[in-house]
Amino acid sequence: MIKNVVLDMGNVLLDFNPEFVMDRFCSSDEEKAVIRRELFNGPEWLMGDRGDIKDKDRFDMVKVRVPEKFHAALKACADNWDICMTPLDHAKEFCEAVKRAGCGIYVLSNASDLFYVYFPKFLPLDFFNGVFVSSDHLMLKPDVEIYNAFLEEYGLKGDECLFVDDMEANVAGARAAGMNALQFKGDYDEVLRLIRG
């Protein structure tokens, strides 16, 4: 029986969309291509999510690989990337419906320290029974250790949890830790049907 719903954050609750950020601050396709490759797909992004670096340090680390003519746009993207983190349609209503269904509701997210700036604009942290951010624990999904650490932190049983993530690899990691898991493809009603039986 599912007693707890464990939610990824990006593209499950909030819209993580780097293209929106680059459209705002970049002036050419070439500039976007470089910043996409070096900032959003570079090693520092995962380093931030794993807690190896702070968000504020990312620009200085990435700029050494980026032509100087793109540094202004790179800094704007690095310092303001969270402008894209807006709630998905019906995300708040979905979270409220999970609570009304009598389930515990948790967040388990790969995220840097900036999580604590943008996420509370969506819902207060204390709305949730628990919030587990990868950078606080120096580990990342889909490694099975992060799911086990999450379950231990909150005293939960894997088979009583439904983990919801947009990435199949993260879903597989949760299943390896003994959790029920669903790849999210935009249908909150599918999640609610599962928890209501």
MDAnalysis code that builds the backbone (N, CA, C; Angstrom):
import MDAnalysis as mda
import numpy as np

u = mda.Universe.empty(591, n_residues=197, atom_resindex=np.repeat(np.arange(197), 3), trajectory=True)
u.add_TopologyAttr("name", ["N", "CA", "C"] * 197)
u.add_TopologyAttr("resid", np.arange(1, 198))
u.add_TopologyAttr("resname", ["MET", "ILE", "LYS", "ASN", "VAL", "VAL", "LEU", "ASP", "MET", "GLY", "ASN", "VAL", "LEU", "LEU", "ASP", "PHE", "ASN", "PRO", "GLU", "PHE", "VAL", "MET", "ASP", "ARG", "PHE", "CYS", "SER", "SER", "ASP", "GLU", "GLU", "LYS", "ALA", "VAL", "ILE", "ARG", "ARG", "GLU", "LEU", "PHE", "ASN", "GLY", "PRO", "GLU", "TRP", "LEU", "MET", "GLY", "ASP", "ARG", "GLY", "ASP", "ILE", "LYS", "ASP", "LYS", "ASP", "ARG", "PHE", "ASP", "MET", "VAL", "LYS", "VAL", "ARG", "VAL", "PRO", "GLU", "LYS", "PHE", "HIS", "ALA", "ALA", "LEU", "LYS", "ALA", "CYS", "ALA", "ASP", "ASN", "TRP", "ASP", "ILE", "CYS", "MET", "THR", "PRO", "LEU", "ASP", "HIS", "ALA", "LYS", "GLU", "PHE", "CYS", "GLU", "ALA", "VAL", "LYS", "ARG", "ALA", "GLY", "CYS", "GLY", "ILE", "TYR", "VAL", "LEU", "SER", "ASN", "ALA", "SER", "ASP", "LEU", "PHE", "TYR", "VAL", "TYR", "PHE", "PRO", "LYS", "PHE", "LEU", "PRO", "LEU", "ASP", "PHE", "PHE", "ASN", "GLY", "VAL", "PHE", "VAL", "SER", "SER", "ASP", "HIS", "LEU", "MET", "LEU", "LYS", "PRO", "ASP", "VAL", "GLU", "ILE", "TYR", "ASN", "ALA", "PHE", "LEU", "GLU", "GLU", "TYR", "GLY", "LEU", "LYS", "GLY", "ASP", "GLU", "CYS", "LEU", "PHE", "VAL", "ASP", "ASP", "MET", "GLU", "ALA", "ASN", "VAL", "ALA", "GLY", "ALA", "ARG", "ALA", "ALA", "GLY", "MET", "ASN", "ALA", "LEU", "GLN", "PHE", "LYS", "GLY", "ASP", "TYR", "ASP", "GLU", "VAL", "LEU", "ARG", "LEU", "ILE", "ARG", "GLY"])
u.atoms.positions = np.array([
    [0.840, -1.198, 0.000],
    [0.000, 0.000, 0.000],
    [0.877, 1.251, 0.000],
    [0.544, 2.192, -0.844],
    [1.322, 3.420, -0.938],
    [0.857, 4.417, 0.126],
    [1.792, 4.795, 1.002],
    [1.491, 5.749, 2.068],
    [2.183, 7.092, 1.858],
    [3.189, 7.108, 0.976],
    [3.988, 8.311, 0.779],
    [4.276, 8.536, -0.698],
    [4.198, 9.776, -1.129],
    [4.549, 10.157, -2.493],
    [5.828, 10.981, -2.426],
    [6.819, 10.551, -3.194],
    [8.142, 11.176, -3.184],
    [8.371, 11.775, -4.571],
    [8.522, 13.088, -4.622],
    [8.514, 13.796, -5.897],
    [9.879, 14.386, -6.239],
    [10.291, 14.154, -7.474],
    [11.364, 14.946, -8.049],
    [10.855, 16.380, -8.163],
    [11.769, 17.327, -8.306],
    [11.356, 18.733, -8.422],
    [11.326, 19.214, -9.867],
    [12.484, 19.131, -10.555],
    [12.571, 19.668, -11.905],
    [11.761, 18.875, -12.911],
    [10.872, 19.545, -13.612],
    [10.003, 18.967, -14.636],
    [8.964, 17.985, -14.081],
    [8.812, 18.002, -12.760],
    [7.678, 17.334, -12.119],
    [6.834, 18.381, -11.385],
    [7.512, 19.284, -10.680],
    [6.822, 20.382, -10.000],
    [7.149, 21.736, -10.632],
    [8.425, 21.955, -10.936],
    [8.867, 23.219, -11.528],
    [9.457, 22.963, -12.911],
    [9.355, 23.950, -13.767],
    [9.770, 23.834, -15.165],
    [11.243, 24.209, -15.307],
    [12.119, 23.201, -15.307],
    [13.539, 23.459, -15.525],
    [13.781, 23.531, -17.034],
    [14.016, 24.742, -17.549],
    [14.106, 24.955, -18.992],
    [15.240, 25.934, -19.319],
    [16.472, 25.414, -19.467],
    [17.598, 26.301, -19.781],
    [17.409, 27.114, -21.060],
    [16.639, 26.596, -22.014],
    [16.435, 27.335, -23.262],
    [15.752, 28.682, -22.989],
    [14.857, 28.713, -22.025],
    [14.191, 29.958, -21.642],
    [15.209, 30.977, -21.145],
    [16.176, 30.495, -20.371],
    [17.213, 31.376, -19.814],
    [18.096, 31.916, -20.937],
    [18.513, 31.028, -21.819],
    [19.395, 31.455, -22.906],
    [18.681, 32.382, -23.884],
    [17.417, 32.138, -24.112],
    [16.648, 33.057, -24.973],
    [16.636, 34.471, -24.391],
    [16.652, 34.568, -23.070],
    [16.600, 35.862, -22.394],
    [17.937, 36.606, -22.480],
    [19.043, 35.877, -22.359],
    [20.335, 36.543, -22.165],
    [21.330, 36.398, -23.322],
    [21.073, 35.504, -24.253],
    [22.017, 35.275, -25.351],
    [21.549, 35.974, -26.620],
    [22.511, 36.430, -27.414],
    [22.161, 37.215, -28.599],
    [22.404, 36.493, -29.914],
    [22.902, 35.255, -29.867],
    [23.129, 34.514, -31.110],
    [23.036, 33.020, -30.839],
    [22.812, 32.256, -31.900],
    [22.777, 30.804, -31.765],
    [24.135, 30.258, -31.342],
    [25.205, 30.907, -31.811],
    [26.552, 30.473, -31.427],
    [26.761, 30.642, -29.921],
    [26.328, 31.782, -29.403],
    [26.459, 32.042, -27.968],
    [25.663, 31.022, -27.164],
    [24.454, 30.745, -27.609],
    [23.635, 29.741, -26.927],
    [24.300, 28.375, -26.939],
    [24.857, 27.998, -28.085],
    [25.470, 26.667, -28.198],
    [26.628, 26.515, -27.224],
    [27.450, 27.551, -27.104],
    [28.594, 27.496, -26.191],
    [28.123, 27.444, -24.740],
    [27.172, 28.290, -24.392],
    [26.701, 28.340, -23.000],
    [25.916, 27.081, -22.644],
    [25.166, 26.564, -23.582],
    [24.454, 25.299, -23.329],
    [25.452, 24.189, -23.027],
    [26.496, 24.119, -23.850],
    [27.498, 23.049, -23.694],
    [28.304, 23.217, -22.419],
    [28.791, 24.423, -22.158],
    [29.742, 24.606, -21.064],
    [29.097, 24.860, -19.705],
    [27.945, 25.521, -19.690],
    [27.272, 25.805, -18.413],
    [26.270, 24.711, -18.058],
    [25.273, 24.538, -18.896],
    [24.172, 23.637, -18.526],
    [24.513, 22.163, -18.700],
    [25.417, 21.857, -19.626],
    [25.819, 20.462, -19.832],
    [27.251, 20.197, -19.389],
    [27.900, 21.195, -18.799],
    [29.269, 21.021, -18.338],
    [29.336, 20.316, -16.996],
    [30.527, 19.884, -16.602],
    [30.673, 19.114, -15.351],
    [30.293, 19.895, -14.098],
    [30.393, 21.231, -14.162],
    [30.079, 22.029, -12.967],
    [28.614, 21.957, -12.576],
    [27.739, 21.650, -13.546],
    [26.314, 21.570, -13.200],
    [26.074, 20.426, -12.216],
    [26.625, 19.253, -12.543],
    [26.484, 18.116, -11.634],
    [27.265, 18.335, -10.344],
    [28.391, 19.036, -10.438],
    [29.155, 19.340, -9.215],
    [28.318, 20.171, -8.247],
    [27.533, 21.109, -8.786],
    [26.646, 21.895, -7.943],
    [25.560, 21.040, -7.322],
    [24.971, 20.171, -8.134],
    [23.905, 19.297, -7.629],
    [24.429, 18.325, -6.576],
    [25.704, 17.937, -6.716],
    [26.291, 16.994, -5.758],
    [26.835, 17.698, -4.523],
    [26.846, 19.028, -4.554],
    [27.324, 19.775, -3.396],
    [28.820, 19.983, -3.371],
    [29.499, 19.695, -4.473],
    [30.953, 19.894, -4.538],
    [31.305, 21.375, -4.661],
    [30.413, 22.157, -5.271],
    [30.610, 23.603, -5.404],
    [29.305, 24.308, -5.072],
    [29.409, 25.602, -4.778],
    [28.225, 26.424, -4.561],
    [27.793, 27.042, -5.889],
    [26.536, 27.380, -5.995],
    [26.019, 27.980, -7.221],
    [26.807, 29.229, -7.610],
    [27.178, 30.033, -6.615],
    [27.856, 31.301, -6.885],
    [29.242, 31.104, -7.498],
    [29.809, 29.914, -7.366],
    [31.159, 29.643, -7.868],
    [31.170, 29.173, -9.321],
    [30.011, 28.874, -9.864],
    [29.971, 28.188, -11.163],
    [30.515, 29.048, -12.306],
    [30.174, 30.328, -12.329],
    [30.627, 31.188, -13.436],
    [32.148, 31.204, -13.543],
    [32.828, 31.405, -12.423],
    [34.283, 31.509, -12.455],
    [34.933, 30.219, -12.944],
    [34.308, 29.092, -12.677],
    [34.857, 27.820, -13.118],
    [34.603, 27.570, -14.597],
    [33.447, 27.982, -15.075],
    [33.067, 27.705, -16.466],
    [33.717, 28.689, -17.437],
    [33.929, 29.914, -17.021],
    [34.364, 30.963, -17.962],
    [35.708, 30.669, -18.616],
    [36.530, 29.839, -17.978],
    [37.843, 29.536, -18.555],
    [37.717, 28.760, -19.864],
    [36.551, 28.156, -20.114],
    [36.336, 27.393, -21.350],
    [35.498, 28.162, -22.365],
    [35.140, 29.392, -22.042],
    [34.204, 30.160, -22.876],
    [34.914, 31.408, -23.402],
    [34.784, 31.690, -24.715],
    [35.401, 32.911, -25.260],
    [34.950, 34.149, -24.484],
    [35.877, 35.075, -24.302],
    [35.598, 36.259, -23.482],
    [34.407, 37.055, -23.993],
    [34.199, 37.050, -25.306],
    [33.080, 37.821, -25.871],
    [31.729, 37.306, -25.389],
    [31.688, 36.082, -24.855],
    [30.433, 35.513, -24.351],
    [30.328, 35.588, -22.831],
    [31.313, 36.175, -22.160],
    [31.335, 36.148, -20.691],
    [30.144, 36.888, -20.072],
    [29.721, 37.992, -20.678],
    [28.593, 38.732, -20.097],
    [27.326, 37.887, -20.116],
    [27.070, 37.233, -21.247],
    [25.884, 36.374, -21.343],
    [26.020, 35.159, -20.435],
    [27.226, 34.598, -20.379],
    [27.456, 33.453, -19.503],
    [27.174, 33.825, -18.048],
    [27.680, 34.988, -17.622],
    [27.461, 35.407, -16.228],
    [25.977, 35.632, -15.958],
    [25.275, 36.245, -16.920],
    [23.839, 36.469, -16.742],
    [23.099, 35.140, -16.598],
    [23.467, 34.168, -17.423],
    [22.815, 32.854, -17.341],
    [23.179, 32.133, -16.045],
    [24.455, 32.212, -15.665],
    [24.903, 31.522, -14.456],
    [24.285, 32.128, -13.196],
    [24.119, 33.462, -13.192],
    [23.608, 34.141, -11.998],
    [22.081, 34.145, -11.914],
    [21.421, 33.924, -13.053],
    [19.954, 34.080, -13.086],
    [19.229, 32.877, -13.676],
    [19.896, 31.719, -13.744],
    [19.277, 30.585, -14.425],
    [17.957, 30.159, -13.786],
    [17.790, 30.468, -12.496],
    [16.586, 30.007, -11.801],
    [15.321, 30.766, -12.202],
    [15.435, 31.772, -13.108],
    [14.206, 32.442, -13.567],
    [13.289, 31.481, -14.306],
    [13.846, 30.363, -14.771],
    [13.002, 29.395, -15.487],
    [12.234, 28.489, -14.536],
    [12.568, 28.515, -13.249],
    [11.987, 27.550, -12.313],
    [10.599, 27.998, -11.850],
    [9.677, 27.967, -12.784],
    [8.297, 28.358, -12.495],
    [7.435, 27.115, -12.344],
    [6.356, 27.183, -11.578],
    [5.530, 25.998, -11.361],
    [4.895, 25.490, -12.649],
    [4.895, 24.187, -12.809],
    [4.149, 23.578, -13.899],
    [2.654, 23.759, -13.640],
    [1.871, 23.782, -14.695],
    [0.422, 23.925, -14.560],
    [-0.127, 22.831, -13.647],
    [-0.910, 23.226, -12.671],
    [-1.614, 22.325, -11.748],
    [-0.699, 21.635, -10.736],
    [0.596, 22.037, -10.669],
    [1.510, 21.375, -9.732],
    [1.087, 21.594, -8.278],
    [0.710, 22.844, -7.934],
    [0.298, 23.101, -6.551],
    [-0.967, 22.324, -6.203],
    [-1.910, 22.341, -7.122],
    [-3.171, 21.623, -6.879],
    [-2.913, 20.125, -6.714],
    [-1.973, 19.615, -7.480],
    [-1.606, 18.203, -7.360],
    [-1.033, 17.910, -5.971],
    [-0.119, 18.738, -5.504],
    [0.464, 18.528, -4.180],
    [-0.607, 18.562, -3.090],
    [-1.535, 19.484, -3.229],
    [-2.626, 19.573, -2.260],
    [-3.505, 18.331, -2.319],
    [-3.712, 17.787, -3.520],
    [-4.530, 16.582, -3.679],
    [-3.846, 15.370, -3.047],
    [-2.525, 15.306, -3.147],
    [-1.790, 14.214, -2.496],
    [-2.015, 14.263, -0.985],
    [-1.955, 15.444, -0.419],
    [-2.194, 15.587, 1.025],
    [-3.620, 15.184, 1.392],
    [-4.568, 15.639, 0.571],
    [-5.976, 15.307, 0.858],
    [-6.223, 13.809, 0.787],
    [-5.439, 13.121, -0.023],
    [-5.576, 11.667, -0.149],
    [-5.008, 10.932, 1.061],
    [-4.389, 11.689, 1.967],
    [-3.895, 11.093, 3.205],
    [-2.478, 10.566, 3.134],
    [-1.765, 10.906, 2.065],
    [-0.389, 10.440, 1.909],
    [0.610, 11.454, 2.457],
    [1.742, 10.939, 2.922],
    [2.865, 11.816, 3.163],
    [3.378, 12.319, 1.829],
    [3.952, 13.514, 1.802],
    [4.472, 14.076, 0.557],
    [5.881, 14.603, 0.793],
    [6.796, 14.149, -0.052],
    [8.216, 14.445, 0.103],
    [8.790, 14.923, -1.231],
    [9.905, 15.640, -1.152],
    [10.684, 16.013, -2.332],
    [12.048, 15.349, -2.221],
    [12.475, 14.715, -3.306],
    [13.820, 14.135, -3.413],
    [14.390, 14.609, -4.740],
    [15.301, 15.573, -4.683],
    [15.725, 16.260, -5.898],
    [17.238, 16.390, -6.004],
    [17.739, 16.209, -7.224],
    [19.083, 16.658, -7.540],
    [19.022, 18.168, -7.708],
    [19.680, 18.903, -6.841],
    [19.620, 20.367, -6.913],
    [20.790, 20.970, -6.158],
    [21.207, 22.147, -6.609],
    [22.279, 22.891, -5.948],
    [21.727, 23.670, -4.765],
    [22.601, 24.410, -4.100],
    [22.193, 25.159, -2.914],
    [21.166, 26.252, -3.221],
    [21.054, 26.656, -4.484],
    [20.082, 27.690, -4.843],
    [18.636, 27.198, -4.701],
    [18.462, 25.890, -4.558],
    [17.131, 25.312, -4.336],
    [16.372, 26.074, -3.251],
    [17.091, 26.462, -2.201],
    [16.430, 27.083, -1.047],
    [16.040, 28.536, -1.298],
    [16.429, 29.065, -2.454],
    [15.995, 30.402, -2.858],
    [14.726, 30.324, -3.706],
    [14.732, 29.471, -4.734],
    [13.598, 29.470, -5.660],
    [12.469, 28.526, -5.261],
    [12.777, 27.402, -4.607],
    [11.712, 26.432, -4.357],
    [10.645, 26.931, -3.385],
    [11.009, 27.627, -2.296],
    [9.971, 28.099, -1.370],
    [8.988, 29.099, -1.985],
    [9.323, 29.653, -3.150],
    [8.355, 30.511, -3.848],
    [7.213, 29.688, -4.424],
    [7.462, 28.390, -4.596],
    [6.432, 27.462, -5.084],
    [5.524, 27.038, -3.932],
    [6.096, 26.426, -2.934],
    [5.381, 26.049, -1.711],
    [6.371, 26.118, -0.546],
    [5.912, 26.486, 0.634],
    [6.827, 26.513, 1.780],
    [7.405, 25.124, 2.043],
    [8.635, 25.079, 2.501],
    [9.260, 23.779, 2.749],
    [8.449, 22.961, 3.746],
    [7.843, 23.645, 4.716],
    [7.108, 22.890, 5.736],
    [5.748, 22.396, 5.253],
    [5.383, 22.696, 4.009],
    [4.217, 22.046, 3.410],
    [4.465, 20.547, 3.282],
    [5.731, 20.192, 3.070],
    [6.114, 18.801, 2.814],
    [6.513, 18.108, 4.108],
    [6.338, 16.800, 4.128],
    [6.779, 16.012, 5.274],
    [8.300, 15.923, 5.334],
    [8.943, 16.101, 4.187],
    [10.398, 16.101, 4.141],
    [10.886, 16.593, 2.793],
    [12.031, 17.244, 2.795],
    [12.667, 17.734, 1.570],
    [14.126, 17.294, 1.618],
    [14.534, 16.498, 0.636],
    [15.875, 15.906, 0.605],
    [16.564, 16.376, -0.669],
    [17.552, 17.261, -0.502],
    [18.240, 17.887, -1.633],
    [19.630, 17.282, -1.774],
    [19.964, 16.861, -2.976],
    [21.205, 16.120, -3.211],
    [22.445, 16.854, -2.717],
    [22.504, 18.169, -2.952],
    [23.713, 18.913, -2.599],
    [23.953, 18.966, -1.090],
    [22.906, 18.766, -0.307],
    [23.068, 18.721, 1.150],
    [23.724, 17.429, 1.612],
    [23.630, 16.397, 0.775],
    [24.050, 15.053, 1.193],
    [25.212, 14.500, 0.364],
    [25.720, 15.324, -0.573],
    [26.898, 14.963, -1.369],
    [26.697, 13.658, -2.142],
    [25.507, 13.519, -2.718],
    [25.194, 12.354, -3.541],
    [24.145, 12.746, -4.574],
    [23.970, 11.895, -5.578],
    [23.081, 12.216, -6.691],
    [22.205, 11.029, -7.069],
    [20.988, 11.304, -7.500],
    [20.226, 10.314, -8.249],
    [20.944, 10.117, -9.580],
    [20.977, 8.943, -10.149],
    [20.224, 7.742, -9.757],
    [20.983, 6.754, -8.876],
    [22.066, 7.178, -8.210],
    [22.794, 6.244, -7.343],
    [21.864, 5.731, -6.250],
    [21.865, 4.436, -6.037],
    [20.925, 3.843, -5.096],
    [21.137, 4.384, -3.683],
    [22.357, 4.855, -3.387],
    [22.646, 5.332, -2.029],
    [21.786, 6.529, -1.640],
    [21.404, 7.367, -2.603],
    [20.619, 8.551, -2.231],
    [19.198, 8.157, -1.833],
    [18.650, 7.151, -2.489],
    [17.301, 6.685, -2.126],
    [17.326, 6.016, -0.752],
    [18.360, 5.212, -0.521],
    [18.479, 4.564, 0.792],
    [18.667, 5.591, 1.896],
    [19.467, 6.634, 1.617],
    [19.679, 7.681, 2.620],
    [18.385, 8.444, 2.885],
    [17.625, 8.698, 1.830],
    [16.333, 9.372, 1.982],
    [15.394, 8.545, 2.868],
    [15.266, 7.261, 2.562],
    [14.367, 6.398, 3.339],
    [14.789, 6.344, 4.805],
    [16.097, 6.258, 5.041],
    [16.604, 6.207, 6.417],
    [16.348, 7.532, 7.141],
    [16.566, 8.638, 6.443],
    [16.399, 9.968, 7.040],
    [14.991, 10.145, 7.608],
    [13.989, 9.645, 6.877],
    [12.601, 9.875, 7.289],
    [11.921, 8.629, 7.847],
    [12.677, 7.557, 8.006],
    [12.128, 6.346, 8.604],
    [11.018, 5.723, 7.780],
    [11.201, 5.713, 6.460],
    [10.168, 5.206, 5.553],
    [10.535, 3.828, 5.017],
    [9.518, 3.078, 4.638],
    [9.717, 1.790, 3.971],
    [9.552, 1.994, 2.465],
    [10.492, 1.466, 1.712],
    [10.467, 1.663, 0.267],
    [9.186, 1.206, -0.387],
    [8.651, 0.069, 0.071],
    [7.465, -0.472, -0.591],
    [6.191, 0.305, -0.247],
    [6.299, 1.254, 0.670],
    [5.161, 2.120, 0.998],
    [5.271, 3.490, 0.323],
    [6.310, 3.654, -0.521],
    [6.549, 4.936, -1.200],
    [6.347, 4.798, -2.703],
    [5.810, 5.855, -3.287],
    [5.754, 5.984, -4.745],
    [6.658, 7.152, -5.125],
    [7.727, 6.851, -5.854],
    [8.665, 7.867, -6.311],
    [8.288, 8.282, -7.729],
    [8.267, 9.595, -7.981],
    [7.838, 10.126, -9.275],
    [8.931, 11.036, -9.814],
    [9.440, 10.715, -11.002],
    [10.548, 11.477, -11.600],
    [10.361, 11.459, -13.112],
    [10.810, 12.525, -13.772],
    [10.664, 12.569, -15.230],
    [11.748, 11.776, -15.955],
    [12.812, 11.372, -15.256],
    [13.920, 10.680, -15.904],
    [13.905, 9.195, -15.574],
    [13.930, 8.367, -16.621],
    [13.835, 6.919, -16.444],
    [14.972, 6.373, -15.589],
    [16.180, 6.925, -15.741],
    [17.306, 6.430, -14.936],
    [17.051, 6.627, -13.447],
    [16.441, 7.742, -13.089],
    [16.147, 8.015, -11.677],
    [15.046, 7.103, -11.156],
    [14.088, 6.793, -12.016],
    [13.030, 5.843, -11.656],
    [13.635, 4.465, -11.397],
    [14.552, 4.056, -12.257],
    [15.209, 2.752, -12.087],
    [16.005, 2.714, -10.788],
    [16.665, 3.828, -10.441],
    [17.408, 3.885, -9.184],
    [16.509, 3.703, -7.974],
    [15.333, 4.325, -8.027],
    [14.382, 4.190, -6.916],
    [13.894, 2.744, -6.796],
    [13.622, 2.128, -7.922],
    [13.175, 0.717, -7.884],
    [14.255, -0.178, -7.303],
    [15.531, 0.121, -7.626],
    [16.631, -0.675, -7.083],
    [16.713, -0.557, -5.570],
    [16.192, 0.553, -5.031],
    [16.169, 0.755, -3.578],
    [14.888, 0.216, -2.944],
    [14.058, -0.442, -3.747],
    [12.853, -1.080, -3.216],
    [11.622, -0.201, -3.194],
    [11.680, 0.939, -3.891],
    [10.535, 1.845, -3.933],
    [9.669, 1.550, -5.154],
    [8.379, 1.804, -5.034],
    [7.528, 1.879, -6.216],
    [7.917, 3.151, -6.958],
    [7.883, 3.122, -8.280],
    [8.356, 4.299, -9.007],
    [7.623, 4.445, -10.334],
    [7.438, 5.700, -10.730],
    [6.711, 6.040, -11.956],
    [7.465, 7.126, -12.701],
    [7.659, 6.934, -14.003],
    [8.225, 8.009, -14.815],
    [7.115, 8.992, -15.160],
    [7.319, 10.236, -14.780],
    [6.310, 11.275, -14.963],
    [6.360, 11.821, -16.382],
    [5.197, 11.824, -17.037],
    [5.106, 12.335, -18.407],
    [4.035, 13.412, -18.512],
    [3.804, 14.104, -17.385],
    [2.899, 15.245, -17.406],
    [1.503, 14.978, -16.895],
    [1.228, 13.749, -16.454],
    [-0.137, 13.390, -16.057],
    [-0.222, 13.204, -14.538],
    [-0.600, 14.278, -13.837],
    [-0.746, 14.179, -12.383],
    [-1.865, 13.209, -12.001],
    [-2.891, 13.114, -12.831],
    [-3.998, 12.218, -12.505],
    [-3.542, 10.764, -12.440],
    [-2.538, 10.416, -13.245],
    [-2.013, 9.047, -13.197],
    [-1.422, 8.756, -11.818],
    [-0.729, 9.716, -11.251],
    [-0.154, 9.537, -9.908],
    [-1.272, 9.405, -8.883],
    [-2.268, 10.274, -8.984],
    [-3.366, 10.233, -8.012],
    [-4.136, 8.921, -8.100],
    [-4.303, 8.417, -9.300],
    [-5.000, 7.111, -9.445],
    [-4.225, 5.997, -8.734],
    [-2.918, 6.032, -8.837],
    [-2.104, 4.995, -8.205],
    [-2.205, 5.058, -6.682],
    [-2.208, 6.246, -6.112],
    [-2.221, 6.316, -4.656],
    [-3.628, 6.077, -4.078],
    [-4.622, 6.310, -4.918],
    [-5.994, 6.084, -4.431],
    [-6.422, 4.639, -4.642],
    [-5.632, 3.905, -5.392],
    [-5.944, 2.489, -5.630],
    [-7.096, 2.314, -6.585],
])
